[in-house]
Amino acid sequence: MVNGLGHIAIKVKDIERSIDFYCNKLGLKEAFRLNDENGQLMLVYIKVAEMQFIELFPNGKDNITDDNLSGFKHICLHVDDIFSTLKELENKGVTIDKQPTMGLDGNYQYWIKDADGNLIELMQIMPDSLQAKSDI
């Protein structure tokens, strides 16, 4: 029935600043834009992997950061080598102020924020991790 993750939708305050972050900092590519019936920008699709996207909606308001609220919590992006990824992000101006940690699931992880403060988990899947061993 379900065979993959299609997209994560995020409402952003400054669409161009967000596109810069996801494309120029994280190295993802803009796939396409959709306009509404009045010709106004409705959303921008950012390609993460084959048929996997981040959907950015413009004109968001300030983020509510109460962890107890229901709704969007974070997105997780897989990386091949977390240490080289963090070095590359730091070279592009992303603040990297500590080392990656080993999560309880057996993967390296590091948390960054996008241009609106939305949490992004960067995860390097390790061969002995729970995810790698879950063959269901």
Secondary structure, 3 states (H helix, E strand, C coil): CCCCCCEEEEECCCHHHHHHHHHHHCCCEEEEEEECCCCCEEEEEEEEECCEEEEEECCCCCCCCCCCCCCCCCEEEECCCHHHHHHHHHHCCCCCCCCCEECCCCCEEEEEECCCCCEEEEEECCCCCHHHHCCC
